[in-house]
Amino acid sequence: MPTVSIVVPVYKAEKTLDACVESILAQTFSDFELLLIDDASPDRCPQICDAWAKKDPRIHALHPAKAGPGPSGARNAGLDAAAAPWITMVDSDDTVAPDLLETLLAGAERTGAELVLCNCCPVTEDGARHPLPENERFTEETLLGVEAFWDAFGTPWINQFTGTAHRLYAARLFAHARYPLGMLHEDYYLLPDLIAGCTRIACLPYTGYYVLRHAGSITDGARHEVRLAMTRGDIHRAEYFLANGWYDRAEGALTDAALFLHSNKRAYDLTKPGHRAEFAETRRELCRVYDALAAQKGTASLKLRAAALHIGLPVFAGYLKARR
């Protein structure tokens, strides 16, 4: 059994896939399996995956016929096939440092963490690296409990906390968790489910993952879906907080979701029937969870805010502004 399963969803990546795989094969820690998950890519990626699988016995090319749409289905197929006690994920247009696995595994062994994160670094198509600002990077080793993680979630570190890559997961975190299909920012949505299985999260002052920034990425031209996905993620996070009795955190997440929906309403182009339906469903879900929060906490002010939200987002936003 390998120590680490590396899951790489592959879609329209024939220009970048070779560099991605080469960076993985250059790892100083070699006890891994590399799962290349062909996401029904319409270009030459399926053939490239098969060619790599013939070159190295650690590489497996998977062509799941019923994985589901998008990277979520591919990642889920990879999780189903993964055999190792540790899992990491790499996007097919990104590259990794040669000591990424070695460093993340050492961090897990040293700290006992089930989730180990390192810094990522954006790279432009000309190969230039653009490190994130210092306040957004881990500059010293930090070990967080679950509540401390959520306290830190609202800091500039959020850019390192969200996402699927530049981290090492204990495979058991995915025992009852899978990525939602057909959703952008599915990683943001799933995060509470993964953190719920942790006792410790380790943040390392090490940069070992390089994110290619380029036009034509999966979120390019999908601003409506991105905004709604982030809002749905906030609502899901609030439900997780509510289940743990963390009422203030739940209220903060729901307030963020409501104000984001209100301030970005024009961006959703509600003249389109599909957009109207998605927006209305997201708002209903927001109201449902806010009602649950008001019922559990039981304060009059929360019940008033819940009522204002039912009337409309402008009323809710106006009520909050008046209270301040």
C-alpha positions as CSV (number, residue, x, y, z in Angstrom):
1,M,0.0,0.0,0.0
2,P,1.4,3.4,-0.9
3,T,1.7,6.1,1.8
4,V,0.1,8.9,-0.3
5,S,-2.6,8.9,-3.0
6,I,-2.2,11.9,-5.3
7,V,-5.5,12.8,-7.1
8,V,-5.3,14.8,-10.3
9,P,-8.5,15.7,-12.1
10,V,-7.7,16.2,-15.8
11,Y,-9.8,18.3,-18.2
12,K,-8.6,20.3,-21.2
13,A,-5.0,20.3,-19.8
14,E,-3.0,19.0,-22.7
15,K,-0.7,22.0,-22.6
16,T,0.0,21.7,-18.8
17,L,-0.5,18.1,-17.9
18,D,3.0,16.9,-18.7
19,A,4.6,19.6,-16.5
20,C,2.2,18.8,-13.7
21,V,3.0,15.0,-13.8
22,E,6.8,15.6,-14.2
23,S,6.8,17.8,-11.0
24,I,5.0,15.0,-9.1
25,L,7.4,12.3,-10.3
26,A,10.3,14.5,-9.2
27,Q,9.3,14.1,-5.5
28,T,12.0,13.3,-3.0
29,F,9.4,11.1,-1.3
30,S,8.6,8.3,-3.8
31,D,6.1,6.0,-2.0
32,F,2.9,7.3,-3.6
33,E,0.3,6.5,-6.2
34,L,-0.7,9.0,-8.8
35,L,-4.3,8.9,-9.9
36,L,-4.9,10.7,-13.2
37,I,-8.7,11.1,-13.4
38,D,-9.9,11.8,-17.0
39,D,-12.9,14.1,-16.6
40,A,-14.2,13.2,-20.1
41,S,-11.7,15.7,-21.5
42,P,-12.5,16.4,-25.2
43,D,-8.8,16.9,-26.2
44,R,-5.8,14.6,-26.1
45,C,-5.8,14.3,-22.3
46,P,-7.2,10.8,-22.1
47,Q,-4.4,9.6,-24.3
48,I,-1.8,11.5,-22.4
49,C,-3.0,10.0,-19.1
50,D,-2.8,6.5,-20.6
51,A,0.7,7.2,-21.9
52,W,1.9,8.3,-18.5
53,A,0.4,5.2,-16.8
54,K,2.5,3.0,-19.1
55,K,5.7,4.8,-18.1
56,D,5.5,4.4,-14.3
57,P,3.7,1.7,-12.3
58,R,2.8,4.2,-9.6
59,I,0.6,6.1,-12.1
60,H,-3.0,5.0,-12.8
61,A,-5.2,6.5,-15.5
62,L,-8.9,6.4,-14.6
63,H,-11.6,7.1,-17.1
64,P,-14.8,6.9,-14.9
65,A,-17.9,6.8,-17.1
66,K,-20.3,8.0,-14.4
67,A,-18.1,10.2,-12.2
68,G,-20.5,13.2,-12.6
69,P,-20.0,16.6,-14.0
70,G,-16.9,18.7,-13.4
71,P,-13.9,18.4,-11.1
72,S,-16.1,17.3,-8.1
73,G,-17.0,14.0,-9.9
74,A,-13.4,13.4,-10.9
75,R,-12.1,14.1,-7.4
76,N,-14.8,11.8,-5.9
77,A,-13.7,9.0,-8.4
78,G,-10.2,9.5,-7.3
79,L,-11.2,9.3,-3.6
80,D,-13.1,6.1,-4.3
81,A,-10.0,4.6,-5.9
82,A,-7.4,6.0,-3.5
83,A,-5.6,3.2,-1.5
84,A,-3.3,5.3,0.8
85,P,-3.8,6.5,4.4
86,W,-2.9,10.1,3.2
87,I,-4.3,12.0,0.2
88,T,-3.3,15.1,-1.6
89,M,-4.7,16.8,-4.6
90,V,-3.1,18.6,-7.5
91,D,-4.8,20.5,-10.3
92,S,-3.7,19.5,-13.7
93,D,-2.5,23.0,-14.7
94,D,-0.4,23.4,-11.5
95,T,3.0,22.2,-10.4
96,V,4.6,21.2,-7.1
97,A,8.0,21.6,-5.4
98,P,10.1,18.4,-5.3
99,D,9.9,18.2,-1.5
100,L,6.2,18.8,-1.2
101,L,5.2,15.3,0.0
102,E,8.2,14.9,2.2
103,T,7.5,18.3,3.9
104,L,3.8,17.7,4.4
105,L,4.3,14.2,5.7
106,A,7.0,15.3,8.1
107,G,4.6,18.0,9.4
108,A,1.8,15.5,9.9
109,E,4.2,13.1,11.9
110,R,5.6,16.0,13.9
111,T,2.3,17.5,14.9
112,G,-0.2,14.7,14.8
113,A,-2.4,16.7,12.6
114,E,-5.0,15.2,10.3
115,L,-4.8,18.1,7.9
116,V,-1.5,19.8,6.9
117,L,-1.4,23.0,4.8
118,C,1.4,24.9,3.2
119,N,1.6,28.1,1.2
120,C,0.6,28.3,-2.4
121,C,2.2,30.7,-4.9
122,P,0.6,32.1,-8.0
123,V,2.5,31.6,-11.3
124,T,1.7,33.5,-14.5
125,E,2.0,31.9,-17.9
126,D,5.4,33.4,-18.4
127,G,6.7,31.3,-15.5
128,A,7.0,34.2,-13.1
129,R,6.2,33.5,-9.5
130,H,4.2,36.0,-7.5
131,P,4.2,35.2,-3.8
132,L,1.2,36.2,-1.8
133,P,1.6,39.1,0.6
134,E,3.3,38.2,3.9
135,N,0.1,38.6,5.9
136,E,-1.6,36.0,3.7
137,R,1.1,33.4,4.1
138,F,2.1,31.1,7.0
139,T,5.3,32.6,8.3
140,E,5.7,30.2,11.2
141,E,4.5,26.8,12.0
142,T,1.1,27.0,13.6
143,L,-1.0,24.2,15.1
144,L,-4.7,24.9,15.3
145,G,-7.5,23.1,17.1
146,V,-10.9,23.1,15.3
147,E,-12.3,26.2,17.1
148,A,-9.0,28.0,16.6
149,F,-9.1,27.2,12.9
150,W,-12.5,28.8,12.6
151,D,-11.3,31.8,14.5
152,A,-8.4,32.2,12.0
153,F,-10.7,31.6,9.1
154,G,-11.7,35.2,8.9
155,T,-8.1,36.4,8.7
156,P,-6.1,36.9,5.4
157,W,-5.1,33.3,5.8
158,I,-8.5,32.4,4.3
159,N,-6.8,32.2,0.9
160,Q,-4.7,29.3,2.2
161,F,-7.5,27.6,4.1
162,T,-9.9,27.3,1.1
163,G,-9.2,25.2,-1.9
164,T,-8.3,21.5,-2.4
165,A,-4.6,21.6,-3.1
166,H,-1.4,22.5,-1.2
167,R,-2.4,20.3,1.7
168,L,-2.3,16.7,3.0
169,Y,-5.4,15.0,4.2
170,A,-5.8,12.0,6.4
171,A,-7.8,9.7,4.2
172,R,-10.3,9.0,6.9
173,L,-11.5,12.6,6.7
174,F,-13.2,11.6,3.4
175,A,-14.9,8.5,4.9
176,H,-18.3,10.2,4.9
177,A,-17.5,13.3,2.8
178,R,-17.6,13.8,-1.0
179,Y,-17.5,16.9,-3.2
180,P,-20.9,18.2,-4.3
181,L,-21.5,17.8,-8.0
182,G,-22.1,20.6,-10.4
183,M,-20.9,23.4,-8.0
184,L,-18.1,25.9,-8.3
185,H,-16.0,26.4,-5.2
186,E,-17.0,22.9,-4.1
187,D,-13.9,22.9,-1.9
188,Y,-15.2,25.9,0.0
189,Y,-18.6,24.1,0.5
190,L,-17.0,20.8,1.7
191,L,-14.5,22.4,4.1
192,P,-16.7,22.2,7.3
193,D,-17.3,18.5,6.7
194,L,-13.5,17.9,6.6
195,I,-12.6,20.1,9.5
196,A,-15.3,18.3,11.6
197,G,-13.1,15.2,11.4
198,C,-10.0,16.9,12.6
199,T,-8.5,17.4,16.0
200,R,-5.5,19.4,14.7
201,I,-4.7,21.4,11.6
202,A,-1.0,22.2,11.0
203,C,0.0,25.3,8.9
204,L,3.6,25.2,7.7
205,P,5.7,28.2,6.7
206,Y,6.7,26.5,3.5
207,T,5.8,27.2,-0.1
208,G,5.5,24.0,-2.2
209,Y,2.6,24.5,-4.6
210,Y,2.5,26.7,-7.6
211,V,-0.9,27.8,-9.0
212,L,-1.1,28.7,-12.7
213,R,-3.1,31.9,-13.3
214,H,-4.4,32.0,-16.8
215,A,-7.5,33.0,-18.8
216,G,-9.9,30.2,-19.5
217,S,-9.9,28.7,-16.0
218,I,-13.0,26.9,-14.8
219,T,-14.3,30.0,-13.0
220,D,-13.5,32.4,-15.9
221,G,-16.8,33.9,-17.2
222,A,-18.8,32.2,-14.5
223,R,-19.2,35.0,-12.0
224,H,-22.9,34.3,-11.3
225,E,-22.2,30.7,-10.4
226,V,-19.1,31.6,-8.3
227,R,-21.1,34.1,-6.2
228,L,-23.9,31.7,-5.5
229,A,-21.5,28.9,-4.8
230,M,-19.7,31.1,-2.2
231,T,-23.0,32.0,-0.6
232,R,-24.1,28.4,-0.5
233,G,-20.8,27.6,1.2
234,D,-21.4,30.2,3.9
235,I,-24.8,28.8,4.6
236,H,-23.5,25.3,4.8
237,R,-20.7,26.5,7.2
238,A,-23.4,28.2,9.3
239,E,-25.3,24.9,9.6
240,Y,-22.1,23.2,10.8
241,F,-21.6,25.9,13.4
242,L,-25.2,25.6,14.5
243,A,-24.9,21.9,15.0
244,N,-22.0,22.6,17.4
245,G,-23.9,25.2,19.3
246,W,-21.6,28.0,18.0
247,Y,-24.3,30.6,17.6
248,D,-22.1,33.6,17.1
249,R,-20.1,31.9,14.4
250,A,-23.3,30.8,12.7
251,E,-24.8,34.3,12.8
252,G,-21.6,35.7,11.4
253,A,-21.6,33.3,8.4
254,L,-25.3,33.9,7.7
255,T,-25.0,37.6,7.9
256,D,-22.1,37.5,5.5
257,A,-24.2,35.4,3.1
258,A,-27.2,37.7,3.3
259,L,-25.2,40.9,2.8
260,F,-23.3,39.3,0.0
261,L,-26.5,38.3,-1.7
262,H,-27.9,41.8,-1.2
263,S,-24.9,43.7,-2.4
264,N,-24.3,41.5,-5.4
265,K,-27.9,41.1,-6.5
266,R,-27.4,43.0,-9.8
267,A,-24.5,40.6,-10.7
268,Y,-26.9,37.6,-10.9
269,D,-28.8,38.9,-13.9
270,L,-32.2,37.9,-12.5
271,T,-33.8,38.5,-15.9
272,K,-32.7,34.9,-16.7
273,P,-35.2,32.3,-15.5
274,G,-32.5,29.9,-14.4
275,H,-30.7,32.6,-12.4
276,R,-33.9,33.7,-10.8
277,A,-34.7,30.1,-9.7
278,E,-31.1,29.6,-8.3
279,F,-31.2,32.9,-6.5
280,A,-34.6,32.2,-5.0
281,E,-33.6,28.7,-3.8
282,T,-30.4,30.1,-2.2
283,R,-32.4,32.8,-0.4
284,R,-34.9,30.2,0.9
285,E,-32.1,28.1,2.2
286,L,-30.6,31.2,3.9
287,C,-34.0,31.9,5.5
288,R,-34.4,28.3,6.7
289,V,-31.0,28.2,8.5
290,Y,-31.5,31.7,9.9
291,D,-34.9,30.6,11.3
292,A,-33.2,27.5,12.9
293,L,-30.6,29.8,14.5
294,A,-33.2,32.2,15.8
295,A,-35.2,29.2,17.2
296,Q,-32.2,27.6,18.9
297,K,-30.7,30.8,20.4
298,G,-34.1,32.2,21.1
299,T,-33.3,35.9,21.4
300,A,-35.8,38.5,20.4
301,S,-33.3,40.4,18.2
302,L,-32.4,37.3,16.2
303,K,-36.1,36.5,15.7
304,L,-36.6,40.1,14.4
305,R,-33.6,39.7,12.0
306,A,-35.1,36.4,10.8
307,A,-38.4,38.1,10.1
308,A,-36.6,41.0,8.3
309,L,-34.8,38.4,6.1
310,H,-38.1,36.8,5.1
311,I,-39.5,40.2,4.1
312,G,-36.5,40.8,1.9
313,L,-32.8,41.3,1.6
314,P,-33.0,45.1,1.5
315,V,-35.1,45.1,4.7
316,F,-32.6,42.8,6.4
317,A,-29.7,45.0,5.4
318,G,-31.5,48.2,6.4
319,Y,-32.4,46.6,9.8
320,L,-28.7,45.8,10.5
321,K,-27.6,49.3,9.4
322,A,-30.2,50.9,11.8
323,R,-29.1,48.7,14.7
324,R,-25.5,49.9,14.2
